[in-house]
Structure formats: C-alpha cells, structure tokens
Amino acid sequence: MPTPLILPSFAAGELSPALHGRVDLAKYQVGLATCLNWFIHPFGGASTRAGTEFVGEALDPAVRSRLIPFQFNTAETYVLEFGHQKMRVIREGGYVLESAIAIAGISQANPGIVTTSVPHGFGNGDHVWIDGVAGMSRVNRRRFTVAGATATTFELGDTDTTTWDAWVSGGTTARFYSLVTPYAAADLPFLKFVQSADTMTLTHPGHAPRNLTRSSHTAWTIDTIVFAPTTSAPTGLSSSNPGGAQSYVLTAVNDDTGEESLASATVGAADSVSGISFMPVAGCTYYNVYKHKNGIYGFIGRVKSGSTFTDSDIAPDTSDTPPIQRNPFAAAGDWPGCSTWHDGRQWFARTDKGPQTLWASQSANFKNMSVSEPTRDSDAITRTIASREVNEIRFLLSLNSLLVFTSGGEWKCWAGSQSDIITPANTSLKPQGYTGISHVPPIVSGNSALFVTPSGRKVRDLAYDLGADAWQGKDVGILAGHLFEGLQIEEWAYARDPDSIVWCVRSDGLLLGFTYLKEHDVYAWSRHVTDGAVEICVVVLLVGWTP
C-alpha cells in the first residue's frame, strides 16, 4: 500500500537533477523537480504567474532597448526606454504622449495621409498614436511612423488604407514623447544609473557624466554635469589703500548649502592696515577673507551682512585656505563608469585612466570636487584600491558601508568605524571577498546585496556579519545550478512586494524567478516560458493603478 507523503511547502523551488538523490538535504524535503510557470511564495506556497499585457512596440525592433526604472516616490513611477540615442517614457502601463492634435481627415490611399486641424510639428521618423476616429476605425489605438510630413499632413508610414473604411469624423493624434540622448545602442549594456528624487545620474566611461532631470511627464532634460561650485565668487574688489605690499582674496558662503565659492580675483594694498570693499553675491550673507603670506592665502576674518572688511594687520592662518578648483572628469579617459550617494556625498568610480579609483564630492555639495590645502573634512575625496590585480570598479552600493564591486572582488569603503563619517583624512578600503561582479547591477534586499558573478552563471548574496566584522555571503543558486549551465543572467529586476521575487533574464530569452527572503532561509528558483523570448525586464511600483 502506498505511503502518503506530506510535502509541507515548496520553499526550495526547483532543484538541480544532480540533487534528486540527496535525501539528506533539508531543502530536498521542500524542493521540486520542476517548477515551470509557477512562482514560490516566501511562506512556501506556489502560484501560477500572471499573464502579460502588450504596452507597445520597442523604439527599434533591430536594437535591444534598455529599460531603467525611475521612481520619484511610491506614487510617481516611470519606466525609461533607452534605444539608440533616444529615450521614451512609460507611465502607468502606457507610453507618455505629447499633447493630442485633432484630425481633420484621413485619406484612403497607399500610404494613407492624415490631415490635422492645426500644424502638428511632426518630423519624418517620429512615432505617433491615433485614437478616437469614426469610420476608419482600423487606425485607432495604433502606433504609426510619420513620413512625408508637411505642416498639416503626414503619411502613415508604409500603411495602405485604400481598402479601409472611409474616415467619417473625429480622432486625435499625438507624438510619443522622446528625448535625444548621446548613448548609442552599443553603450546601453554598460550604462550605469543612480537616482535621487527627480534627478538620475547616468555614467558610462565613453561619455561625460550626465544628469537626467524630470520636471513633468513630458518635460525631461539630460545635461552634462558641471563639476564646479555653484556659488559665485565676490567681484568688484577694491582697496582703500591701493598698492602691492599685500594681496587679498575673498570667497562667498552660500546661505542655504554652506558651500564656499572659489577665491575671487586678487586685490592689492599698500600695507596691512587697509579696507577691502566688494560686491555682494546673491544668496550669500557671509564672506571669508584671506591674505597672502609666503605663497599661500590664509584666513584673516569673515564679513557678515556687509560689503567691506578692515584688516588691522591680522596675521593670516595658513592652515585655513580658500578652496582649490578641481574637476577630475574634464576630458575623455577621465569619465566615470559608475556612481552612487553615500555619507552625504556623491561618489564616482572607474575611469579609463583610473579603473580602481573612487572620487567623492564635497560633503552636501554634489557637483563640487574642490579641495583645500591643508585638507578639510568637507573637502572632496580621492582614493585608489591597492590590490594585486587591477580589476575595474563596476558598481558602488550604499548600505551601512559603501560597497565597491569590482570585476574581481568586493571591497568596503569606510571610515574605520561604523559610527564614523568618511572624510579625506579618514577613508579606508578593505577587501571583503574575491568573487567579482558582472555588468548586471547589484540588488538590495533588506540589508543584503545580491549580485551576478562575472561569468553570469552564479548569483551570490552579501550581508554584514557583526561577529566577523565583515561582509560575507554565499552562492544562492547552487541548488539550481542546472538553470545556468552554458547560459548567463543578462538582466534582472527585483519585485520586493508582495513575494520578494528577483526576475532574471537568461541569455537564451528564458525568464527565471528567484524568491529570496534571507531571514527565513527562502531561496527558491522557478522557470517561466512564453511563446517568445525575454530580452530585458524592469520593476516599478504602481499604487492604485489597474490595467
């Protein structure tokens, strides 16, 4: 008589055939031989996955797009589609369109010609959406490519409308909102991004770093970052006792950010008892005054709410000097490959000339890379990994330490104590492992990081171990190794709620699901097959939206 078998959960997901005889493993008791088009819940149950909905055609079917999430808050989320030197925006399950224009007629011709009630401003090659047409209903809710554009007409690409029902009335057309970018299709797999509020920093070693900024659904800008103080230096300096015996410079201090400007032009005086006048800077109440001594300008005083300063033979403090302008990313070869925010600074890393070097902005002044002599705690920071191999930095990740992922290892950048703040004089880089990371971005789940190894065939986690005082982890795909034999993970995205699933795109177009909940020892893989191949995936939160 058969013996009943109780399978309490499926919390181990699909197991490798090589483990089907390992009855000694605890995971064997909750594992599956096959988990196809089902996903595992963190509590151990299993459900069939949801279906998919068609959102729209890619920018160019011949070019693999790159999808990047943009989340201002839980209520304002977007998906950015990057193609060859162009970006489009997806919101709430559809592409963002420009303002709609009324249609005055559509011809029955090859190709069909649309006439608009006002000048449309479309250009050949633009993508437009048509809806609301009476009569020629086959044009509704479809994308067309503009050709033969004039002021108020355009052709519907290669669409023959000769046999379609005649246009009767109404309808609107709207252009897909798009933004020109400098990134070619070949750049997209290596384009790195990090977001803060309405601004996303984009980095690639072949391009100067840029900020992508959102103002509204249809207002986005992409601008090269200017690494310089945003606070202007005082101008119009004059001395009550002109001469060349003494020399002074002034800086302005921003009221809102505390940022100090670069030094002004010099002004000379006949002796050390002189009055200095200057033009105030908008947004600045305080001004620092520096006097020249032995080749260095040293601090002698501060002006508050005024435009004059009197030097009564004050000895300059040469341990406090004005900021020195610095832009480490000024030219090709010096452009960073990745970025993040940590400890109140924006960090950059990996240039062609410095593949193992990190740079951090001034504290709270993210575009300011200025330094001082001697160094101040708020100055910009530069550090280079000292290691046996020169492995390029690929990602920076801010957790309770700044994690530095290279092609050959994992490092911790910190101040030497978890309670201290990183400063130019107090920065340390310590190795945490020698696995390395691919160009797939690491994922944060709770207090752990997940990353794909350089081969693309292994996934590891990394978490801080208080007892060992180190970041440690393990191979979280070892029990399902058959899923990666001869194949690689090329993209992934993390759906934190409700089931904590990492969706992974395999190099053959198969979609993998990985339910990961470290605190409950849940590591469950599943496979998901469709009639097509998956090229890329992305996850954004949609609150209160239904398809």
Secondary structure as the mmCIF struct_conf table of DSSP 4:
data_model
#
loop_
_struct_conf.conf_type_id
_struct_conf.id
_struct_conf.beg_label_comp_id
_struct_conf.beg_label_asym_id
_struct_conf.beg_label_seq_id
_struct_conf.end_label_comp_id
_struct_conf.end_label_asym_id
_struct_conf.end_label_seq_id
HELX_LH_PP_P HELX_LH_PP_P1 PRO A 2 PRO A 4
TURN_TY1_P TURN_TY1_P1 ALA A 11 ALA A 12
STRN STRN1 GLY A 13 GLU A 14
HELX_RH_3T_P HELX_RH_3T_P1 PRO A 17 LEU A 19
TURN_TY1_P TURN_TY1_P2 HIS A 20 GLY A 21
TURN_TY1_P TURN_TY1_P3 VAL A 23 ASP A 24
BEND BEND1 LEU A 25 LEU A 25
HELX_RH_3T_P HELX_RH_3T_P2 ALA A 26 VAL A 30
STRN STRN2 GLY A 31 LEU A 32
BEND BEND2 ALA A 33 ALA A 33
STRN STRN3 LEU A 36 LEU A 36
BEND BEND3 ASN A 37 ASN A 37
STRN STRN4 TRP A 38 ILE A 40
TURN_TY1_P TURN_TY1_P4 PRO A 42 PHE A 43
BEND BEND4 GLY A 44 GLY A 44
STRN STRN5 ALA A 46 THR A 48
HELX_LH_PP_P HELX_LH_PP_P2 ARG A 49 ALA A 50
BEND BEND5 LEU A 59 LEU A 59
TURN_TY1_P TURN_TY1_P5 PRO A 61 ALA A 62
BEND BEND6 VAL A 63 VAL A 63
STRN STRN6 ARG A 66 GLN A 71
BEND BEND7 PHE A 72 ALA A 75
STRN STRN7 THR A 77 GLY A 83
TURN_TY1_P TURN_TY1_P6 HIS A 84 GLN A 85
STRN STRN8 LYS A 86 ARG A 91
TURN_TY1_P TURN_TY1_P7 GLU A 92 GLY A 93
STRN STRN9 GLY A 94 TYR A 95
STRN STRN10 LEU A 97 LEU A 97
STRN STRN11 ILE A 101 ILE A 106
BEND BEND8 GLN A 108 PRO A 111
STRN STRN12 ILE A 113 THR A 116
BEND BEND9 SER A 117 VAL A 118
TURN_TY1_P TURN_TY1_P8 ASN A 124 GLY A 125
STRN STRN13 HIS A 127 ASP A 131
STRN STRN14 ALA A 134 ALA A 134
BEND BEND10 GLY A 135 GLY A 135
HELX_RH_3T_P HELX_RH_3T_P3 SER A 137 VAL A 139
TURN_TY1_P TURN_TY1_P9 ASN A 140 ARG A 141
STRN STRN15 ARG A 142 ALA A 147
BEND BEND11 GLY A 148 GLY A 148
BEND BEND12 ALA A 151 THR A 152
STRN STRN16 THR A 153 LEU A 156
TURN_TY1_P TURN_TY1_P10 GLY A 157 ASP A 158
TURN_TY1_P TURN_TY1_P11 THR A 162 THR A 163
BEND BEND13 TRP A 164 TRP A 164
HELX_LH_PP_P HELX_LH_PP_P3 ASP A 165 TRP A 167
STRN STRN17 SER A 169 SER A 169
STRN STRN18 THR A 172 ARG A 175
STRN STRN19 PHE A 176 PHE A 176
HELX_LH_PP_P HELX_LH_PP_P4 TYR A 177 TYR A 177
STRN STRN20 SER A 178 VAL A 180
BEND BEND14 PRO A 182 PRO A 182
HELX_RH_3T_P HELX_RH_3T_P4 ALA A 185 PHE A 190
STRN STRN21 LYS A 192 SER A 196
TURN_TY1_P TURN_TY1_P12 ALA A 197 ASP A 198
STRN STRN22 THR A 199 HIS A 204
TURN_TY1_P TURN_TY1_P13 PRO A 205 GLY A 206
STRN STRN23 HIS A 207 SER A 216
TURN_TY1_P TURN_TY1_P14 HIS A 217 THR A 218
STRN STRN24 ALA A 219 THR A 224
BEND BEND15 ALA A 228 ALA A 228
BEND BEND16 THR A 230 THR A 231
HELX_LH_PP_P HELX_LH_PP_P5 SER A 232 PRO A 234
STRN STRN25 THR A 235 SER A 239
BEND BEND17 SER A 240 ASN A 241
BEND BEND18 GLY A 244 ALA A 245
STRN STRN26 GLN A 246 ASN A 254
TURN_TY1_P TURN_TY1_P15 ASP A 255 THR A 257
HELX_LH_PP_P HELX_LH_PP_P6 GLU A 259 GLU A 259
STRN STRN27 GLU A 260 GLU A 260
HELX_LH_PP_P HELX_LH_PP_P7 SER A 261 ALA A 263
STRN STRN28 VAL A 267 ALA A 269
BEND BEND19 ALA A 270 SER A 272
STRN STRN29 VAL A 273 MET A 279
TURN_TY1_P TURN_TY1_P16 ALA A 282 GLY A 283
STRN STRN30 CYS A 284 LYS A 293
TURN_TY1_P TURN_TY1_P17 ASN A 294 GLY A 295
STRN STRN31 ILE A 296 LYS A 304
BEND BEND20 SER A 305 SER A 307
STRN STRN32 THR A 308 SER A 312
BEND BEND21 ASP A 313 ASP A 313
HELX_LH_PP_P HELX_LH_PP_P8 ILE A 314 PRO A 316
STRN STRN33 ASP A 317 ASP A 317
TURN_TY1_P TURN_TY1_P18 THR A 318 SER A 319
BEND BEND22 ASP A 320 ASP A 320
STRN STRN34 ILE A 324 ILE A 324
TURN_TY1_P TURN_TY1_P19 PRO A 328 PHE A 329
BEND BEND23 ALA A 330 ALA A 331
TURN_TY1_P TURN_TY1_P20 ALA A 332 GLY A 333
BEND BEND24 GLY A 337 GLY A 337
STRN STRN35 CYS A 338 HIS A 342
TURN_TY1_P TURN_TY1_P21 ASP A 343 GLY A 344
STRN STRN36 ARG A 345 ALA A 349
BEND BEND25 ASP A 352 LYS A 353
TURN_TY1_P TURN_TY1_P22 PRO A 355 GLN A 356
STRN STRN37 THR A 357 ALA A 360
HELX_LH_PP_P HELX_LH_PP_P9 SER A 361 SER A 361
STRN STRN38 GLN A 362 GLN A 362
TURN_TY1_P TURN_TY1_P23 SER A 363 ALA A 364
STRN STRN39 ASN A 365 ASN A 365
TURN_TY1_P TURN_TY1_P24 PHE A 366 LYS A 367
STRN STRN40 VAL A 371 VAL A 371
BEND BEND26 GLU A 373 PRO A 374
HELX_LH_PP_P HELX_LH_PP_P10 THR A 375 ARG A 376
TURN_TY1_P TURN_TY1_P25 ASP A 377 SER A 378
BEND BEND27 ASP A 379 ASP A 379
STRN STRN41 ILE A 381 THR A 384
BEND BEND28 ARG A 388 GLU A 389
STRN STRN42 ILE A 393 SER A 398
BEND BEND29 LEU A 399 SER A 401
STRN STRN43 LEU A 402 THR A 406
BEND BEND30 SER A 407 GLY A 408
STRN STRN44 GLU A 410 TRP A 414
BEND BEND31 GLY A 416 SER A 417
TURN_TY1_P TURN_TY1_P26 GLN A 418 SER A 419
BEND BEND32 ASP A 420 ASP A 420
HELX_LH_PP_P HELX_LH_PP_P11 ILE A 421 ILE A 422
STRN STRN45 THR A 423 THR A 423
TURN_TY1_P TURN_TY1_P27 PRO A 424 ALA A 425
STRN STRN46 ASN A 426 ASN A 426
STRN STRN47 SER A 428 GLY A 433
BEND BEND33 TYR A 434 TYR A 434
BEND BEND34 HIS A 439 VAL A 440
HELX_LH_PP_P HELX_LH_PP_P12 PRO A 441 PRO A 442
STRN STRN48 ILE A 443 SER A 445
TURN_TY1_P TURN_TY1_P28 GLY A 446 ASN A 447
STRN STRN49 SER A 448 VAL A 452
TURN_TY1_P TURN_TY1_P29 PRO A 454 SER A 455
BEND BEND35 GLY A 456 ARG A 457
STRN STRN50 VAL A 459 ASP A 465
TURN_TY1_P TURN_TY1_P30 LEU A 466 ASP A 469
STRN STRN51 ALA A 470 GLN A 472
STRN STRN52 ASP A 475 ASP A 475
TURN_TY1_P TURN_TY1_P31 VAL A 476 GLY A 477
HELX_RH_3T_P HELX_RH_3T_P5 ILE A 478 PHE A 484
TURN_TY1_P TURN_TY1_P32 GLU A 485 GLY A 486
STRN STRN53 ILE A 489 ALA A 495
TURN_TY1_P TURN_TY1_P33 ASP A 497 ASP A 499
STRN STRN54 ILE A 501 ARG A 506
TURN_TY1_P TURN_TY1_P34 SER A 507 ASP A 508
BEND BEND36 GLY A 509 GLY A 509
STRN STRN55 LEU A 511 LEU A 517
HELX_RH_3T_P HELX_RH_3T_P6 LYS A 518 HIS A 520
TURN_TY1_P TURN_TY1_P35 ASP A 521 ASP A 521
STRN STRN56 VAL A 522 HIS A 528
BEND BEND37 ASP A 531 GLY A 532
BEND BEND38 VAL A 543 GLY A 544
#
